[in-house]
Amino acid sequence: MPSYKLVLLKELVMKKLTLSLMAVLFGAAVAGAQDLNTVTDTYNNGATALSMGDKAGALASFQQALELATALGDNEQAKEIASKCSEHIPAVQFSIAKDFVNEADYDNAVAELKKTIDIAKKYSDEETAESAKSLIPQVLMQKGNSLLQAKDFGSAAEAYRQVVAENPTNGMAYLRLGSALNSAGDKPAAIEAFKAAIENGQEKMASKQLSTLYLKDAAAALKAKKYAEAVEDALEGNKYYENPKAYQIAAQASQIQGKNSEAIEYFDKYLELAPNASNAGQIAFTVGAIYQKQGNNTKAKEYYQKAVTDPKFGLQAQELLKSLK
């Protein structure tokens, strides 16, 4: 009899254990279902927010849904939601960054683009990471252009420096950097920037800029009676792009120094580049006078002949031609 009771007691204990285990499993199943519903609802909240234009809200919901889904482990539905979130998060973040670009909020745009790169790499979205990376120099270029237009030359130069730091082969950025630096009064740095522009595909425009820069220096030197410096600057500028005005300055400075052969050479280059200039007759008369002073009457007559139609020096040229016959 006692042994029978013991058997019944054991069966009773086993039944209770089985019922308890079933209750635990049922509770876990219910909890799992509730957790999955939470994940789904959170994901759907993100999708709804995105459809309504609330990108920040959508991003936060997708990030939360991903975290909740990951916590569910091997649940297939949760893994599918996690995968979708991993796709959406970099794309939404990139879209937020581009909104700042469109609003011309360049500093925040760059910050958000850098954040996009980090997030995209985290979720193995290399395409989005590369797109965001390539957009940064464009945004900085827009910032520099805006500042340059506003005549904030120092800030513009800094923006262009950031562009070339991101993309060292951006010739246009070097060109604009040179313009900003030149306008800011930093000519040595501007020259280096223009030279870098030439090396990176902007030869024509950068060469003209360098020529103009040296031309201004040459004109200032001539005015200050620094004649050797005027010649040097004029000829240096013409190494990049020939400007007839530079040859005229070099010729005048050389003539004043008594270097008549050089003066003739530079005046000739001026007339070659600007044969129809309003002062072409005057220049020809000047060259004729230099030749006559040197005793070369043949060349003197040649140049006086070019000046006979000049309204100011024509009559004098004709008289000199008669006297040299």
Backbone torsions as a table, in degrees:
resi	resn	phi	psi	omega
1	MET	NA	-47.1	177.9
2	PRO	-60.7	-38.3	-179.1
3	SER	-65.9	-32.7	178.1
4	TYR	-65.4	-44.1	178.1
5	LYS	-61.4	-37.3	180.0
6	LEU	-64.0	-40.6	177.9
7	VAL	-63.8	-44.6	178.6
8	LEU	-61.2	-38.4	-179.4
9	LEU	-64.8	-42.0	178.3
10	LYS	-63.0	-41.0	179.2
11	GLU	-64.7	-38.3	-180.0
12	LEU	-64.5	-42.7	178.6
13	VAL	-62.7	-43.3	-179.4
14	MET	-62.8	-41.0	178.7
15	LYS	-62.0	-42.8	179.8
16	LYS	-64.1	-40.8	178.6
17	LEU	-63.3	-41.7	179.6
18	THR	-63.7	-44.6	179.0
19	LEU	-63.7	-39.0	178.9
20	SER	-65.0	-42.5	179.2
21	LEU	-63.3	-41.8	177.8
22	MET	-63.0	-38.2	179.3
23	ALA	-65.3	-41.1	178.5
24	VAL	-63.1	-46.6	-179.6
25	LEU	-63.4	-40.1	179.0
26	PHE	-64.5	-42.5	179.1
27	GLY	-63.6	-40.1	179.0
28	ALA	-65.6	-39.0	179.3
29	ALA	-64.3	-42.8	178.8
30	VAL	-63.7	-44.6	179.4
31	ALA	-62.3	-41.8	178.8
32	GLY	-61.7	-42.1	179.1
33	ALA	-64.4	-41.3	178.3
34	GLN	-63.7	-42.8	179.0
35	ASP	-62.1	-41.6	179.3
36	LEU	-65.3	-38.3	176.5
37	ASN	-62.5	-38.7	178.4
38	THR	-64.0	-43.6	178.1
39	VAL	-60.3	-47.1	-178.8
40	THR	-62.4	-45.2	-179.9
41	ASP	-62.4	-40.8	-179.6
42	THR	-65.2	-42.0	177.4
43	TYR	-62.6	-45.6	179.7
44	ASN	-63.1	-35.2	175.9
45	ASN	-60.9	-40.1	177.3
46	GLY	-63.2	-45.0	179.9
47	ALA	-62.2	-40.8	178.9
48	THR	-65.1	-45.1	179.2
49	ALA	-60.6	-39.9	-179.8
50	LEU	-65.0	-41.7	-179.8
51	SER	-65.2	-25.0	-179.5
52	MET	-95.0	3.8	177.0
53	GLY	87.0	5.6	178.5
54	ASP	-89.6	80.8	-174.0
55	LYS	-69.9	-37.3	178.7
56	ALA	-64.5	-42.2	177.8
57	GLY	-65.3	-41.0	178.7
58	ALA	-62.1	-44.3	-179.6
59	LEU	-61.3	-44.3	179.8
60	ALA	-62.6	-41.2	-180.0
61	SER	-66.5	-42.8	179.0
62	PHE	-64.6	-38.3	178.5
63	GLN	-66.5	-40.9	178.2
64	GLN	-67.4	-41.7	179.2
65	ALA	-62.6	-39.0	178.3
66	LEU	-63.2	-43.3	179.6
67	GLU	-63.2	-43.4	179.7
68	LEU	-67.4	-41.0	-178.8
69	ALA	-66.6	-39.9	179.3
70	THR	-62.6	-35.2	-179.4
71	ALA	-66.6	-20.8	179.9
72	LEU	-80.7	-4.7	172.8
73	GLY	71.7	-120.6	-170.7
74	ASP	-86.6	7.5	178.4
75	ASN	-61.9	120.9	-173.4
76	GLU	-62.7	-41.4	179.3
77	GLN	-64.8	-41.2	179.0
78	ALA	-64.7	-39.1	179.3
79	LYS	-64.9	-36.9	178.4
80	GLU	-65.6	-42.7	178.2
81	ILE	-64.8	-40.8	178.6
82	ALA	-60.6	-40.0	179.2
83	SER	-64.0	-42.4	178.6
84	LYS	-64.6	-40.9	179.0
85	CYS	-62.4	-40.4	179.7
86	SER	-63.1	-29.6	176.4
87	GLU	-76.9	-40.6	-173.8
88	HIS	-74.6	-38.2	-171.8
89	ILE	-57.7	-50.7	178.6
90	PRO	-63.0	-38.0	-178.0
91	ALA	-65.8	-42.5	179.9
92	VAL	-67.6	-42.4	177.9
93	GLN	-60.3	-41.3	178.1
94	PHE	-63.8	-39.5	179.0
95	SER	-64.7	-38.6	176.9
96	ILE	-61.8	-44.0	179.5
97	ALA	-61.4	-42.9	-178.2
98	LYS	-68.0	-27.3	175.4
99	ASP	-63.5	-39.2	176.9
100	PHE	-65.5	-35.2	176.9
101	VAL	-62.3	-47.7	-178.0
102	ASN	-64.4	-27.0	179.1
103	GLU	-87.2	1.8	-178.6
104	ALA	61.3	26.2	174.2
105	ASP	-93.2	78.0	-166.6
106	TYR	-66.4	-38.4	-178.3
107	ASP	-65.3	-46.4	177.8
108	ASN	-67.5	-32.9	178.4
109	ALA	-61.8	-45.9	179.8
110	VAL	-64.0	-42.6	179.3
111	ALA	-61.0	-42.8	-179.3
112	GLU	-71.8	-32.5	176.9
113	LEU	-67.0	-40.1	176.5
114	LYS	-64.6	-37.8	176.2
115	LYS	-65.4	-37.4	177.8
116	THR	-60.1	-44.0	-179.7
117	ILE	-59.1	-46.1	-179.2
118	ASP	-63.1	-45.0	-178.6
119	ILE	-66.5	-43.6	-178.6
120	ALA	-61.7	-41.5	178.2
121	LYS	-66.3	-36.0	178.9
122	LYS	-60.0	-36.5	-178.7
123	TYR	-103.0	18.9	174.7
124	SER	59.8	31.8	176.9
125	ASP	-98.3	78.6	-175.1
126	GLU	-66.5	-32.5	-179.4
127	GLU	-63.0	-46.6	178.7
128	THR	-66.6	-38.3	178.8
129	ALA	-60.8	-44.4	-179.8
130	GLU	-67.9	-39.0	178.9
131	SER	-63.1	-43.1	178.9
132	ALA	-65.4	-41.0	-179.7
133	LYS	-63.2	-42.1	-178.9
134	SER	-70.7	-21.7	-178.5
135	LEU	-80.5	-25.5	-176.9
136	ILE	-57.1	-49.8	178.5
137	PRO	-60.8	-33.5	178.8
138	GLN	-65.5	-40.7	179.5
139	VAL	-66.4	-44.7	178.7
140	LEU	-63.5	-34.7	177.5
141	MET	-64.8	-44.0	177.7
142	GLN	-61.6	-40.4	178.0
143	LYS	-62.0	-47.0	179.4
144	GLY	-60.9	-43.2	179.7
145	ASN	-61.5	-41.1	179.4
146	SER	-63.8	-43.5	179.8
147	LEU	-68.8	-37.1	178.5
148	LEU	-64.2	-41.7	178.6
149	GLN	-64.4	-33.8	179.2
150	ALA	-82.2	2.6	179.4
151	LYS	65.2	24.1	172.7
152	ASP	-92.1	76.6	-167.7
153	PHE	-67.2	-38.0	179.6
154	GLY	-63.7	-45.8	179.5
155	SER	-68.5	-36.6	177.7
156	ALA	-62.3	-44.2	179.5
157	ALA	-60.3	-40.3	179.8
158	GLU	-64.9	-38.6	177.6
159	ALA	-63.8	-43.5	179.6
160	TYR	-67.3	-33.2	175.4
161	ARG	-62.3	-38.3	177.5
162	GLN	-65.9	-34.8	178.8
163	VAL	-62.7	-49.6	-177.0
164	VAL	-71.5	-22.1	173.5
165	ALA	-68.5	-36.5	177.4
166	GLU	-77.7	-36.3	-177.0
167	ASN	-139.0	89.1	-174.1
168	PRO	-65.5	-6.6	180.0
169	THR	-107.3	14.4	-178.8
170	ASN	-81.8	93.0	-177.4
171	GLY	-62.0	-38.1	-179.6
172	MET	-65.0	-36.0	177.6
173	ALA	-64.6	-41.1	176.4
174	TYR	-63.3	-39.6	179.9
175	LEU	-61.9	-47.6	179.6
176	ARG	-68.4	-34.9	176.5
177	LEU	-61.0	-43.7	177.7
178	GLY	-60.1	-42.9	179.3
179	SER	-62.7	-43.6	-179.9
180	ALA	-64.7	-44.4	-179.3
181	LEU	-66.0	-40.0	178.7
182	ASN	-63.7	-43.4	178.7
183	SER	-67.0	-28.5	178.0
184	ALA	-81.1	-5.4	177.2
185	GLY	91.8	7.8	179.4
186	ASP	-99.1	77.3	-174.3
187	LYS	-66.6	-41.1	178.7
188	PRO	-58.6	-43.5	178.4
189	ALA	-68.4	-35.3	178.5
190	ALA	-63.4	-41.9	179.5
191	ILE	-60.2	-44.2	179.7
192	GLU	-64.1	-38.2	179.0
193	ALA	-65.9	-43.0	178.5
194	PHE	-64.1	-38.1	177.5
195	LYS	-63.9	-39.3	177.4
196	ALA	-65.7	-35.1	177.0
197	ALA	-63.4	-41.3	177.9
198	ILE	-60.2	-41.9	-178.0
199	GLU	-71.1	-14.0	-176.5
200	ASN	-123.1	42.8	167.4
201	GLY	91.2	3.8	-179.5
202	GLN	-117.2	44.4	-173.3
203	GLU	-60.6	-47.4	-174.4
204	LYS	-63.2	-52.8	-175.9
205	MET	-69.8	-41.2	-179.3
206	ALA	-67.6	-37.1	178.1
207	SER	-63.2	-40.6	177.0
208	LYS	-63.9	-40.6	179.4
209	GLN	-63.3	-43.3	178.3
210	LEU	-63.9	-42.1	178.6
211	SER	-60.2	-44.5	-179.9
212	THR	-65.6	-40.1	179.9
213	LEU	-61.1	-47.8	179.9
214	TYR	-68.9	-32.3	178.0
215	LEU	-62.0	-42.1	178.6
216	LYS	-63.6	-40.6	177.6
217	ASP	-64.6	-39.7	-179.9
218	ALA	-64.5	-42.9	179.6
219	ALA	-63.8	-40.6	179.2
220	ALA	-66.0	-39.5	179.3
221	ALA	-66.1	-40.6	178.7
222	LEU	-62.7	-42.9	179.6
223	LYS	-63.9	-35.8	-179.4
224	ALA	-83.7	4.6	-180.0
225	LYS	64.1	28.9	173.8
226	LYS	-97.6	76.9	-165.9
227	TYR	-68.3	-42.2	178.7
228	ALA	-62.1	-41.3	179.0
229	GLU	-66.1	-37.2	179.0
230	ALA	-61.7	-44.2	178.8
231	VAL	-64.0	-44.9	-177.8
232	GLU	-60.5	-47.2	-179.2
233	ASP	-66.1	-40.9	-179.3
234	ALA	-62.0	-45.4	-178.3
235	LEU	-72.5	-33.1	177.4
236	GLU	-64.0	-42.2	178.7
237	GLY	-63.8	-36.6	-178.8
238	ASN	-74.0	-10.5	172.5
239	LYS	-66.6	-28.8	-177.7
240	TYR	-93.1	-42.2	179.9
241	TYR	-158.0	121.0	-175.9
242	GLU	-70.0	127.1	178.5
243	ASN	-125.2	122.5	-177.5
244	PRO	-57.6	-34.0	179.8
245	LYS	-62.3	-35.8	178.6
246	ALA	-64.7	-40.8	177.8
247	TYR	-66.0	-35.2	178.0
248	GLN	-64.6	-43.0	179.0
249	ILE	-63.8	-44.6	179.1
250	ALA	-61.1	-39.1	-179.7
251	ALA	-67.3	-45.7	-179.6
252	GLN	-62.7	-44.2	179.9
253	ALA	-64.8	-37.6	179.1
254	SER	-68.4	-40.8	-179.9
255	GLN	-62.6	-42.5	179.8
256	ILE	-63.2	-33.8	179.0
257	GLN	-79.5	-2.3	-179.2
258	GLY	81.7	13.7	179.5
259	LYS	-94.9	76.7	-170.6
260	ASN	-69.3	-35.2	179.4
261	SER	-62.9	-43.7	177.5
262	GLU	-66.0	-39.2	179.7
263	ALA	-60.5	-44.9	178.8
264	ILE	-61.0	-44.0	-179.5
265	GLU	-58.0	-45.8	-177.0
266	TYR	-74.1	-35.4	175.8
267	PHE	-64.5	-39.4	178.0
268	ASP	-61.1	-41.1	178.7
269	LYS	-65.3	-36.7	177.3
270	TYR	-61.6	-49.2	-178.6
271	LEU	-65.5	-31.6	177.7
272	GLU	-66.4	-40.8	-177.9
273	LEU	-83.6	-27.5	-177.2
274	ALA	-133.8	64.9	-175.9
275	PRO	-66.4	-23.4	-177.7
276	ASN	-105.7	15.9	179.3
277	ALA	-63.0	151.1	-177.9
278	SER	-62.5	-24.8	-179.5
279	ASN	-103.6	15.4	-177.8
280	ALA	-61.4	-39.9	178.8
281	GLY	-64.6	-41.9	179.2
282	GLN	-62.9	-41.5	179.9
283	ILE	-64.9	-43.2	179.5
284	ALA	-61.6	-41.2	178.6
285	PHE	-62.8	-41.1	179.6
286	THR	-62.1	-44.2	179.1
287	VAL	-63.7	-40.9	177.6
288	GLY	-59.7	-41.4	-179.8
289	ALA	-65.4	-37.9	178.7
290	ILE	-65.6	-44.4	178.4
291	TYR	-62.5	-40.9	179.8
292	GLN	-63.3	-39.3	178.6
293	LYS	-63.8	-32.6	179.0
294	GLN	-80.5	-7.3	-179.9
295	GLY	87.7	11.5	179.7
296	ASN	-98.1	81.4	-174.7
297	ASN	-68.2	-30.3	179.7
298	THR	-61.1	-49.3	179.4
299	LYS	-70.2	-33.2	178.6
300	ALA	-60.9	-46.6	179.5
301	LYS	-63.5	-37.5	178.9
302	GLU	-57.6	-41.7	-177.7
303	TYR	-83.7	-32.5	175.0
304	TYR	-62.8	-34.5	179.6
305	GLN	-62.2	-34.7	178.7
306	LYS	-71.8	-15.4	-175.4
307	ALA	-103.0	-1.5	-172.4
308	VAL	-65.0	-23.4	-180.0
309	THR	-94.3	0.2	-179.3
310	ASP	-69.8	130.6	-176.1
311	PRO	-63.4	-25.4	-177.2
312	LYS	-97.6	-39.9	-173.8
313	PHE	-111.2	0.2	-175.4
314	GLY	-60.4	-49.1	-177.5
315	LEU	-63.7	-40.5	179.4
316	GLN	-66.3	-38.1	177.8
317	ALA	-62.5	-41.7	179.6
318	GLN	-63.4	-41.2	179.0
319	GLU	-63.7	-40.6	-179.9
320	LEU	-68.2	-36.2	176.5
321	LEU	-61.7	-40.5	178.9
322	LYS	-65.5	-39.9	-177.4
323	SER	-71.9	-21.8	-178.0
324	LEU	-92.2	1.4	-179.4
325	LYS	-75.5	NA	NA
